[in-house]
Amino acid sequence: MDPKRSRNSHESVNSSESTRFPDEVLERVLSLLTSHKDRSSVSLVCKDWYNAERWTRTHVFIGNCYSVSPEIVVGRFPAIRSVTLKGKPRFSDFNLVPENWGADIHQWLVVFAEKYPFLEELRLKRMTVTDESLEFLATSFSYFKAISLMSCDGFSTDGLAAIATHCKNLTELDIQENDMEDNGGGWLSCFPENFTSLEVLNFASQQGDVSFDALEKLVDRCKSLRVLKVDKYVKLEQLHRLLVRAPQLTDLGTGNFQQELTPRQCAELESAFSNCKNLHTLSGLWDATSLYFPVLYSACGRLTFLNLSYAALQSGDLAKLLPHCPNLRRLWVLDTVEDEGLEAIGSSCPLLEELRVFPAAPFDLDINRGVTESGFIAVSRGCPRLHYVLYFCRQMTNAAVATIVQNCPDFTHFRLCIMNPGQRDYLTGEPMDEAFGAVVKTCTKLQRLAISGLLTDLTFEYIGKYAKNLETLSVAFAGSSDWGMQCVLRGCPKLRKLEIRDSPFGNAALLSGLAKYESMRSLWMSACNVTMNACKLLAREKPRLNVEVMKDDETDSQVDKVYVYRTIAGPRRDAPPFVLTL
Amino acid sequence: MSPPLVHDYIGLSEASSNSDKLSSSSSSSSTEDEKKSNNIDLNLKETELRLGLPGSKAPERKAGLVLSLFGNDLEDKPNGFKSFVSGAKRAFSDAIDGSGKWVFSGSDGSEDDLGKSGNLFSPRSGKNGLMESNITTQPSSCLAGPSVREVVPPSKSVQEKKTQVSTSNQHGSAPAAKAQVVGWPPIRSFRKNTMATNSTKSVDDDGKSGSGCLYVKVSMDGAPYLRKVDLKTYSNYMEISSALEKMFSCFTIGPCSSQGLPGRDGLSESHLMDLLHGSEYVLTYEDKDGDWMLVGDVPWEMFTNSCKRLRIMKGSEAIGLAPRAMEKCKNRN
């Protein structure tokens, strides 16, 4: 046994001498801790607790893959079974980060293969994952069970084939919203005939067919399957065949929901849905119209999460469906439902906690459709428990937002996107400062805020002064001067992630956060007024930060993008040529 | 019937400016012959798209007009645009290499006509192209759409700034040129791409409920971008085929357009054979079930109800479609 671990076991026998817990007891207790925040706190108590914690940790969460190196991780935590890694800055989702920036999983896998042969789970977000890496993963870890890839890139369906072929104990294959090359759906057929352990299968974002026959057989033999999300190429009548084989599903993502069915087929589908007694999450519904909603009604009463964001429904469609879904907690829709649709939400879903309204035609400058402030108000009136909102709209007023937060003061996540940059309150012509002022003053539990519209430094003054629990702030086309950013950096004690684009914050603003950045995960600034000198100064003053700069122009001193993050791993060794680490 | 509203990628309908002065936001592509034979009624000249070969310039173009989209720099760099092409998913490089896919069947090889502006669309059109939806941005405003991954800061985008286009291997499409700003509104690629296809379908649904428009995408093999047509504005196959012919300027559906069809909705057997043997291209469509069908088999109303998108396929690829169509024709006869 490791001498460090057994150090206390002799002493514990003489209870009169020792006032410490024996290691075994401590470890037993600590092994019950799952929250990584709690574990971090525990590890800071004293050396014994640090050791006990590190030996008992089985899951490690790394919010920024460059904040630490794989070697450091395996050195500290010897018993890891599950790893969650996040890579690129969030703005890479919106093409603000060039390709080949990094966040490649491979080196991590190489190190893990050596030190964590019992690794079971890997969850990645915004990482680059190649097919070779997936194959390496599949062949290096014989106990591997669960892989989840979200917003990742670099791989194709061939990589999935490798997973399906080699991972005999796979329980989870969750591929969400990735940039995945489609080399055919044959990967699904790679699961062996005797493979039955799958519990989660999500390939909703695939862009092509899979062999339905293979899928049907797979669903049939995996009796523990609880999450099944198929892609839009699976037809309604095929869905029926899947459902009758998997009535135990808790989470279903349908395929295409528009197909001509005979009345008998409809009845069968309806019956299949009503047999899914455990179904609480429904998504997919590609191309759904209200025509086939009745088949869902029997299951709707149990739904807590309904994702209609791939179905361009009209308000009437939603008004027909929602009265059957009184237990919804989370609802995602497209703005094609318009304000009337949102009114239906307000009247039908009193338990609603999360609403996301996505734009159906975000780049269409002509369109004057979509949702407005009145729809949002209607939801806030009918759904007092609302605490998470993501709302894309083309017009908003300060008064409306003030009303909304009066109705729903418990917001933890408030992400408002007025799609035209720098747009004013359309009724008063004023900036939208007071709207976000109302949000931060009223919603004391606010953790995440995304702002939009015409905003002056006043917004940031409000944020700095009132948003005491704010952890993530997203800023675009906002602010008037350095003062704004300074207010936030001085004011928000819990700030962890700050991402700013296209705002007039310059060197003074950047440098005002000198004392703060080490307590944050990261700072992103792009298309602001920051120059190389300030970045260099920051890098010099704070050696434990990585200050990475991407420049437009070789000769310019203007910095296009700067990404600052704390790290114990030193400067990146895999930075591409366009990333300068200062 | 009013002529179909043909929108070029920036949403201009038939321009009324004369042929010598090009509107600053349009670029046209056609051969001189095609231009003359094109139906002046539609005033499509101004909105015609030109496809340029490397180094070629459109003689009648005012310098800098067409290329204002990307700043004047490109005018001086005949091969500069090559950088746009890298990474384009559609086989546009084939077209640039002059493999002949985009050779106009009626042309006398007057390829000096072909402005190189056409190539400017390649980075966006490497995906599903610009025809996704109407665009009203002025050319001087940013075309650094989401597919231009790096470098152009959105706040500078409204100026005519030389853009450095990195290899933009973004999978799937984005109606990129519409966006005034890179990465705004903040929507993930997957959703953007899905919405691009969904918006076609949702409009189709509107069409079925009779709101009066039924836009479907029209793609042509070898073309760098797609177009959209409103099926409701046509009442038979002849109208749509002639409209598409004008739109793509080299698309020939064979004898149909000039001779007219017999008084029935479908194409007769002999026409079909002429079509396939005589022309380089064949018009096909994707129906509700996702199958690719030859246009002309079914009555017009049935066609508009089931057509989701159109594709102008090379005749050689369409050979496989012919026998089935022939069978159907025979059975109907």
Interface residues (C-beta under 8 A of the other chain):
Chain A: F91 D93 F94 N95 L96 V97 P98 E99 S151 E177 N178 D179 M180 E181 S205 Q207 Y233 Q258 Q259 E260 W286 D287 T289 S309 Y310 A312 T336 F358 P359 A360 A361 P362 F363 D364 L365 D366 F392 C417 M419 P421 S474 A476 F477 R501 D502 S526 A527 M550 D552 D560 F578
Chain B: G11 E132 S133 N134 I135 T136 T137 G145 P146 S147 V148 R149 E150 V151 P153 P154 S155 K156 S166 T167 N169 Q170 H171 G172 P175 K178 A179 Q180 V181 V182 G183 W184 P185 P186 I187 R188 S189 F190 R191 K192 T194 M195 N198 S199 K201 S202 D205 K288 D289 G290
